[in-house]
């Protein structure tokens, strides 16, 4: 391990970043009190430069944050999405010691083979190809050392970065966003929990055609080592070159992979980025990486459907009831109007009964997505801002992240009919029973009570 990744090296890195953050805060305060306009482009670039001094978990969190709507302004998003996870891969001597610590001194005798070089390096660990004694091809994900301490330190830096943003733009209160990200990231450190999530998705999607979920190998897994079956497949970016019929087929499967678990079990995969799925030659979608899974109470799922019907029927009271069920606190009439404008944009493809792109520019002067987002943000700022409930954070992120994938592959699908196939028989009590039984079978911890709704 390099000096930069030792404990003392990490302390020096955090000191440098803390100093950079302090300088940004001082400049921001000076600009504000002197009445000078803030150069958001420069401020965002400086923030990226400060964050770029840290390797590992914060890179994952920064990229994750950049996909959550309204957590940061557009200028910040453009800078943060350029950050790349640059944690160095562990060399073979270090891997060998780490594997010995997880499986014992005779660990190599438990595999037919185990490749010395990592097949893939990520922010929290790296993946090695291996073959089990029975010939099963495996992907073994081994966590980097001291990740728990690194995650906590990086989350502290993230909180500082988000607080820095709120000093000049209080449109969206980010405290609960940070808390939600922190909880999910801490869960990702527990590979035993991820194995349970994998079993849960295997159970939920076992009868779904064209979808594959890896199987965890419990006897070769620990809290910091996850061995699973290897799934062959290519990057989804390659599907963008395929004929429209193939792109539409993949889009249909991905829509159901994400939303069948949600509407039938109250479960959603909260990390829909391009590296978390591959496509096999027969167009099977391989769903990978189950660290970031969010489980919702049935009432939250019902509220998602209720808001759809509220927009469909122009039922203001039903919309207000849905926002309250999500966890939004007391809302003024003006805030409700602004939220409804945002919701109409997000739900637009589901309300439109025709084959179409997930997002379209309107011909003849209508608002496009960027202008809608900007106008909603401006109105929220004028009305004093809003505090998104924790449960809303990853649901919104999943919807926007998945939508970006559909845009990338340029699919043209009747989203309205796909959606209705999932919700027309919705029953909250049935979902509650399914969820309880599925979590129990998979060994996933029972859903905890959601925090009470708070004011805006």
C-alpha positions as CSV (number, residue, x, y, z in Angstrom):
1,X,0.0,0.0,0.0
2,X,1.4,3.5,-0.9
3,X,2.1,6.1,1.8
4,X,-0.9,8.1,0.5
5,X,-3.2,5.3,1.4
6,X,-1.7,4.6,4.9
7,X,-3.4,6.0,7.9
8,X,-0.9,8.9,8.2
9,X,-1.2,9.5,4.5
10,X,-5.0,9.7,4.7
11,X,-4.7,12.2,7.6
12,X,-2.5,14.4,5.5
13,X,-4.9,14.2,2.5
14,X,-7.9,15.2,4.7
15,X,-5.9,18.1,6.2
16,X,-5.2,19.4,2.7
17,X,-8.8,19.1,1.6
18,X,-10.0,20.7,4.9
19,X,-7.7,23.6,4.2
20,X,-9.0,24.0,0.7
21,X,-12.6,23.9,2.0
22,X,-11.8,26.5,4.6
23,X,-10.4,28.8,1.9
24,X,-13.5,28.4,-0.2
25,X,-15.7,29.1,2.8
26,X,-13.7,32.3,3.6
27,X,-13.9,33.5,0.0
28,X,-17.6,32.7,-0.2
29,X,-18.2,34.7,3.0
30,X,-16.2,37.6,1.7
31,X,-18.1,37.7,-1.6
32,X,-21.4,37.5,0.2
33,X,-20.8,40.2,2.8
34,X,-19.2,42.5,0.2
35,X,-22.2,42.1,-2.0
36,X,-20.2,40.7,-4.9
37,X,-21.8,38.1,-7.2
38,X,-20.6,34.6,-6.7
39,X,-18.9,33.0,-9.7
40,X,-20.6,29.6,-9.5
41,X,-18.6,28.1,-12.3
42,X,-15.3,29.0,-10.6
43,X,-16.6,27.9,-7.2
44,X,-17.7,24.5,-8.6
45,X,-14.3,24.0,-10.3
46,X,-12.5,24.8,-7.0
47,X,-14.7,22.4,-5.1
48,X,-13.9,19.6,-7.6
49,X,-10.2,20.4,-7.1
50,X,-10.6,20.2,-3.4
51,X,-12.5,16.9,-3.5
52,X,-10.0,15.5,-6.0
53,X,-7.4,15.3,-3.3
54,X,-9.2,12.3,-1.8
55,X,-9.2,8.7,-3.1
56,X,-11.7,6.0,-2.4
57,X,-15.2,6.4,-0.9
58,X,-15.6,10.1,-1.5
59,X,-15.2,9.6,-5.2
60,X,-18.2,7.3,-5.1
61,X,-20.2,9.6,-2.9
62,X,-19.4,12.6,-5.1
63,X,-20.5,10.9,-8.3
64,X,-23.6,9.6,-6.5
65,X,-24.5,13.1,-5.2
66,X,-24.2,14.5,-8.7
67,X,-27.1,12.3,-9.8
68,X,-29.5,13.4,-7.1
69,X,-31.7,16.2,-8.4
70,X,-31.3,19.5,-6.7
71,X,-28.7,18.3,-4.2
72,X,-26.2,20.5,-6.0
73,X,-26.6,23.1,-8.8
74,X,-25.9,22.2,-12.4
75,X,-22.4,23.8,-12.3
76,X,-21.4,21.5,-9.5
77,X,-22.8,18.4,-11.2
78,X,-20.8,19.1,-14.4
79,X,-17.6,19.2,-12.3
80,X,-18.3,16.3,-10.0
81,X,-19.3,13.8,-12.7
82,X,-15.8,14.2,-14.0
83,X,-14.3,12.7,-10.9
84,X,-13.0,9.2,-11.3
85,X,-12.5,6.7,-8.6
86,X,-8.7,6.3,-8.4
87,X,-8.2,4.0,-5.5
88,X,-5.1,1.9,-6.4
89,X,-5.6,-1.8,-6.9
90,X,-4.1,-4.0,-4.2
91,X,-1.1,-6.0,-5.4
92,X,-1.0,-9.8,-5.1
93,X,1.0,-10.0,-1.8
94,X,-1.5,-7.7,-0.2
95,X,-4.5,-9.6,-1.7
96,X,-3.1,-12.9,-0.4
97,X,-2.8,-11.5,3.1
98,X,-6.3,-10.0,2.9
99,X,-7.8,-13.3,1.7
100,X,-6.0,-15.2,4.5
101,X,-7.6,-12.8,7.0
102,X,-11.1,-13.5,5.5
103,X,-11.0,-17.3,4.8
104,X,-8.0,-18.6,6.8
105,X,-4.5,-19.7,6.0
106,X,-5.7,-22.5,3.6
107,X,-7.9,-20.2,1.6
108,X,-6.3,-21.0,-1.8
109,X,-7.2,-24.7,-1.3
110,X,-10.9,-23.7,-1.4
111,X,-10.7,-22.6,-5.1
112,X,-9.6,-24.3,-8.2
113,X,-8.0,-21.1,-9.3
114,X,-7.9,-17.4,-8.2
115,X,-6.5,-14.8,-10.5
116,X,-3.8,-12.6,-9.1
117,X,-4.7,-9.5,-11.1
118,X,-8.0,-7.7,-10.3
119,X,-10.5,-7.8,-13.1
120,X,-12.0,-4.5,-11.9
121,X,-11.1,-1.9,-9.2
122,X,-13.7,0.2,-7.6
123,X,-13.9,2.8,-4.8
124,X,-14.6,0.4,-1.9
125,X,-13.0,-2.8,-3.2
126,X,-11.8,-4.8,-6.2
127,X,-13.1,-7.9,-8.1
128,X,-11.0,-11.0,-8.9
129,X,-12.0,-13.8,-11.2
130,X,-11.9,-17.2,-9.6
131,X,-13.2,-20.8,-10.1
132,X,-14.8,-22.8,-7.3
133,X,-13.9,-26.4,-6.5
134,X,-17.0,-27.6,-8.4
135,X,-16.0,-25.6,-11.5
136,X,-18.4,-22.6,-11.0
137,X,-16.9,-19.4,-12.3
138,X,-16.8,-16.7,-9.7
139,X,-16.4,-13.0,-9.1
140,X,-14.8,-12.4,-5.7
141,X,-15.2,-8.8,-4.5
142,X,-12.6,-8.0,-1.8
143,X,-12.9,-4.8,0.2
144,X,-10.0,-2.5,0.7
145,X,-8.6,-2.3,4.2
146,X,-9.7,0.3,6.7
147,X,-12.7,1.3,4.6
148,X,-15.0,2.0,7.5
149,X,-12.7,4.7,8.9
150,X,-12.2,6.1,5.4
151,X,-15.9,6.2,4.7
152,X,-16.6,8.1,8.0
153,X,-13.8,10.6,7.3
154,X,-15.0,11.1,3.7
155,X,-18.6,11.6,4.8
156,X,-17.4,14.4,7.1
157,X,-15.8,16.0,4.1
158,X,-19.0,15.6,2.1
159,X,-21.0,17.3,4.8
160,X,-18.6,20.2,4.8
161,X,-18.9,20.4,1.0
162,X,-22.7,20.4,1.1
163,X,-22.7,23.0,3.9
164,X,-20.5,25.2,1.8
165,X,-23.1,25.1,-1.0
166,X,-26.0,25.9,1.4
167,X,-24.2,29.0,2.5
168,X,-25.2,30.7,-0.7
169,X,-28.1,28.7,-1.9
170,X,-30.7,27.4,0.6
171,X,-33.2,26.2,-2.0
172,X,-32.8,22.6,-0.9
173,X,-31.8,21.7,2.7
174,X,-29.3,18.9,2.3
175,X,-29.0,17.6,5.9
176,X,-31.3,14.6,5.3
177,X,-29.7,14.0,1.9
178,X,-26.4,13.6,3.6
179,X,-27.9,11.3,6.3
180,X,-29.5,9.1,3.7
181,X,-26.3,8.8,1.6
182,X,-24.3,8.1,4.8
183,X,-26.7,5.2,5.8
184,X,-26.6,3.6,2.4
185,X,-22.8,3.9,2.1
186,X,-22.3,2.4,5.5
187,X,-24.5,-0.5,4.5
188,X,-22.4,-1.0,1.4
189,X,-19.4,-1.8,3.6
190,X,-21.3,-4.9,4.9
191,X,-20.9,-7.6,2.2
192,X,-23.0,-10.0,4.3
193,X,-25.9,-7.5,3.9
194,X,-25.2,-7.2,0.1
195,X,-25.3,-11.0,-0.2
196,X,-28.8,-10.9,1.4
197,X,-29.9,-8.2,-1.0
198,X,-28.6,-10.4,-3.9
199,X,-30.8,-13.3,-2.6
200,X,-33.7,-10.9,-2.3
201,X,-33.4,-9.8,-5.9
202,X,-32.9,-13.4,-7.0
203,X,-36.2,-14.3,-5.3
204,X,-38.1,-11.3,-6.7
205,X,-36.9,-11.7,-10.3
206,X,-36.7,-15.5,-10.5
207,X,-39.7,-15.6,-12.9
208,X,-38.8,-12.5,-14.9
209,X,-37.6,-13.4,-18.4
210,X,-34.4,-11.9,-19.8
211,X,-32.9,-11.0,-16.4
212,X,-30.0,-12.5,-14.5
213,X,-28.9,-12.0,-10.9
214,X,-25.7,-13.5,-9.5
215,X,-25.8,-16.0,-6.7
216,X,-23.8,-15.4,-3.6
217,X,-21.5,-18.3,-2.5
218,X,-22.0,-18.1,1.3
219,X,-19.2,-20.5,2.2
220,X,-16.7,-18.3,0.4
221,X,-18.0,-15.0,1.6
222,X,-17.5,-12.8,4.8
223,X,-18.4,-9.3,5.8
224,X,-15.5,-8.0,3.7
225,X,-15.4,-10.6,0.9
226,X,-18.3,-11.4,-1.4
227,X,-18.0,-14.4,-3.8
228,X,-20.7,-14.7,-6.4
229,X,-21.3,-16.4,-9.7
230,X,-19.7,-14.7,-12.7
231,X,-22.2,-13.4,-15.3
232,X,-20.9,-12.8,-18.8
233,X,-22.0,-9.7,-20.6
234,X,-20.8,-6.5,-22.3
235,X,-21.2,-2.9,-21.4
236,X,-24.6,-1.5,-21.9
237,X,-23.1,1.5,-23.8
238,X,-22.7,-0.9,-26.7
239,X,-26.5,-1.3,-27.0
240,X,-26.7,2.3,-28.2
241,X,-25.4,1.0,-31.6
242,X,-28.0,-1.8,-31.9
243,X,-31.2,-1.6,-34.0
244,X,-34.1,0.2,-32.4
245,X,-36.0,-3.1,-31.7
246,X,-33.0,-4.4,-29.6
247,X,-32.7,-1.1,-27.7
248,X,-36.4,-1.2,-26.9
249,X,-36.2,-4.8,-25.7
250,X,-33.3,-3.9,-23.3
251,X,-35.2,-0.8,-22.1
252,X,-38.3,-2.8,-21.4
253,X,-36.3,-5.3,-19.4
254,X,-34.5,-2.6,-17.4
255,X,-37.7,-0.8,-16.6
256,X,-39.1,-4.0,-15.1
257,X,-35.9,-4.9,-13.4
258,X,-36.0,-1.6,-11.5
259,X,-39.7,-1.1,-11.0
260,X,-41.2,-4.6,-10.5
261,X,-39.4,-4.9,-7.2
262,X,-40.6,-1.5,-6.2
263,X,-44.3,-1.8,-7.0
264,X,-44.6,-5.4,-5.9
265,X,-42.2,-5.5,-2.9
266,X,-41.3,-1.9,-2.0
267,X,-37.6,-2.4,-2.9
268,X,-35.5,-0.4,-5.3
269,X,-31.9,-0.6,-6.5
270,X,-30.6,2.8,-5.7
271,X,-27.5,2.9,-7.9
272,X,-28.6,2.8,-11.6
273,X,-25.3,3.8,-13.3
274,X,-23.8,2.2,-16.4
275,X,-21.3,0.0,-14.5
276,X,-24.0,-1.8,-12.5
277,X,-25.4,-3.9,-15.3
278,X,-24.2,-5.7,-18.4
279,X,-26.0,-7.3,-21.4
280,X,-25.4,-10.9,-22.5
281,X,-25.2,-11.9,-26.2
282,X,-28.8,-13.1,-25.9
283,X,-29.8,-9.7,-24.6
284,X,-30.3,-10.9,-21.0
285,X,-29.7,-8.0,-18.6
286,X,-27.3,-8.8,-15.8
287,X,-28.0,-6.8,-12.7
288,X,-24.9,-6.3,-10.6
289,X,-23.8,-4.7,-7.3
290,X,-26.5,-4.9,-4.6
291,X,-24.8,-2.6,-2.0
292,X,-27.2,0.3,-2.4
293,X,-30.7,-1.1,-1.9
294,X,-33.5,1.0,-0.4
295,X,-36.6,-0.6,1.2
296,X,-39.7,1.5,1.5
297,X,-42.9,1.2,3.6
298,X,-45.9,0.2,1.5
299,X,-47.5,3.6,2.2
300,X,-44.6,5.3,0.4
301,X,-45.2,3.1,-2.7
302,X,-48.9,3.8,-2.6
303,X,-48.2,7.5,-2.5
304,X,-46.0,7.2,-5.7
305,X,-49.1,5.7,-7.4
306,X,-51.5,8.2,-5.8
307,X,-49.4,11.2,-7.1
308,X,-49.6,9.7,-10.6
309,X,-53.4,9.5,-10.4
310,X,-53.6,13.0,-8.9
311,X,-51.8,14.4,-11.9
312,X,-53.9,12.3,-14.3
313,X,-57.1,13.5,-12.7
314,X,-56.0,17.0,-11.6
315,X,-56.8,16.0,-8.0
316,X,-55.0,18.5,-5.8
317,X,-56.1,16.9,-2.5
318,X,-54.7,13.5,-3.6
319,X,-51.4,15.1,-4.6
320,X,-51.1,16.8,-1.1
321,X,-51.9,13.5,0.5
322,X,-49.1,11.8,-1.5
323,X,-46.5,14.4,-0.6
324,X,-47.3,14.1,3.1
325,X,-47.1,10.3,2.8
326,X,-43.6,10.7,1.2
327,X,-42.5,12.7,4.3
328,X,-42.8,16.3,3.1
329,X,-44.0,18.4,6.0
330,X,-46.4,21.3,5.9
331,X,-46.7,22.7,2.4
332,X,-48.0,26.1,1.4
333,X,-50.3,26.3,-1.7
334,X,-47.5,27.9,-3.6
335,X,-45.1,25.1,-2.7
336,X,-47.6,22.5,-3.8
337,X,-48.0,24.2,-7.2
338,X,-44.2,24.1,-7.6
339,X,-44.0,20.5,-6.6
340,X,-46.8,19.6,-9.0
341,X,-45.0,21.3,-11.8
342,X,-41.9,19.2,-11.1
343,X,-44.0,16.0,-10.7
344,X,-45.8,16.6,-14.0
345,X,-42.4,16.7,-15.7
346,X,-41.1,13.6,-14.0
347,X,-44.3,11.6,-14.5
348,X,-44.8,12.9,-18.1
349,X,-43.6,9.8,-19.9
350,X,-45.9,7.7,-17.8
351,X,-48.9,9.9,-18.5
352,X,-48.4,9.8,-22.2
353,X,-50.0,6.8,-23.8
354,X,-47.7,6.4,-26.9
355,X,-44.3,5.1,-27.8
356,X,-41.8,7.9,-27.2
357,X,-38.3,8.8,-25.8
358,X,-38.2,9.1,-22.1
359,X,-37.6,12.8,-22.5
360,X,-38.5,14.9,-25.5
361,X,-38.1,18.5,-26.4
362,X,-41.4,20.0,-27.2
363,X,-41.8,21.4,-30.7
364,X,-43.3,24.9,-30.9
365,X,-41.9,26.6,-27.9
366,X,-42.7,24.3,-25.0
367,X,-40.4,24.0,-22.0
368,X,-37.6,21.5,-22.1
369,X,-36.4,19.6,-19.0
370,X,-33.5,21.9,-18.2
371,X,-35.8,25.0,-18.2
372,X,-38.4,23.2,-16.0
373,X,-35.7,22.2,-13.5
374,X,-34.3,25.7,-13.4
375,X,-37.7,27.4,-13.0
376,X,-38.7,24.9,-10.2
377,X,-35.4,25.6,-8.4
378,X,-35.9,29.4,-8.7
379,X,-39.4,29.2,-7.4
380,X,-38.3,27.0,-4.5
381,X,-35.6,29.6,-3.6
382,X,-38.2,32.4,-3.8
383,X,-40.5,30.5,-1.4
384,X,-37.8,29.9,1.2
385,X,-36.6,26.4,0.1
386,X,-37.6,22.9,0.9
387,X,-36.4,19.9,2.8
388,X,-36.6,16.7,0.8
389,X,-37.6,13.7,3.0
390,X,-34.9,11.0,3.3
391,X,-37.1,8.3,1.7
392,X,-37.5,10.5,-1.4
393,X,-33.7,10.9,-2.1
394,X,-32.9,7.5,-3.6
395,X,-36.3,7.0,-5.3
396,X,-35.8,10.3,-7.2
397,X,-32.2,9.3,-7.9
398,X,-33.2,5.9,-9.3
399,X,-35.8,7.5,-11.5
400,X,-33.5,10.1,-13.0
401,X,-30.6,7.7,-13.2
402,X,-32.6,5.1,-15.0
403,X,-34.1,7.7,-17.3
404,X,-30.6,8.8,-18.3
405,X,-29.8,5.2,-19.3
406,X,-32.9,5.2,-21.5
407,X,-31.9,8.4,-23.1
408,X,-28.4,7.0,-23.7
409,X,-29.7,4.0,-25.6
410,X,-32.4,6.1,-27.3
411,X,-35.2,3.7,-26.6
412,X,-38.7,4.6,-27.8
413,X,-41.2,2.7,-25.6
414,X,-44.8,3.1,-24.4
415,X,-43.8,3.9,-20.8
416,X,-47.4,4.4,-19.9
417,X,-48.4,0.8,-20.6
418,X,-45.3,-0.6,-18.9
419,X,-46.2,1.4,-15.8
420,X,-49.8,0.3,-15.8
421,X,-48.8,-3.3,-16.2
422,X,-47.2,-2.9,-12.8
423,X,-49.7,-0.8,-10.9
424,X,-53.2,-1.7,-12.1
425,X,-53.6,-4.5,-9.5
426,X,-51.8,-2.7,-6.7
427,X,-52.9,-3.5,-3.2
428,X,-51.1,-2.0,-0.3
429,X,-51.8,-5.0,2.0
430,X,-50.7,-7.5,-0.5
431,X,-47.4,-5.6,-1.0
432,X,-46.9,-5.5,2.8
433,X,-47.3,-9.3,3.0
434,X,-45.0,-9.9,0.0
435,X,-42.4,-7.6,1.3
436,X,-42.4,-9.2,4.8
437,X,-42.1,-12.7,3.4
438,X,-39.4,-11.9,0.8
439,X,-37.2,-10.1,3.4
440,X,-37.5,-13.0,5.8
441,X,-36.6,-15.6,3.1
442,X,-33.6,-13.6,1.9
443,X,-32.4,-12.8,5.4
444,X,-32.6,-9.0,4.9
445,X,-33.2,-7.0,8.1
446,X,-36.8,-6.0,8.6
447,X,-37.8,-2.5,7.4
448,X,-37.3,0.1,10.2
449,X,-39.9,2.8,10.8
450,X,-39.3,5.9,8.7
451,X,-38.4,9.1,10.5
452,X,-41.4,11.4,11.1
453,X,-42.1,14.0,8.5
454,X,-40.7,17.5,9.3
455,X,-41.4,20.9,8.1
456,X,-39.9,22.5,5.0
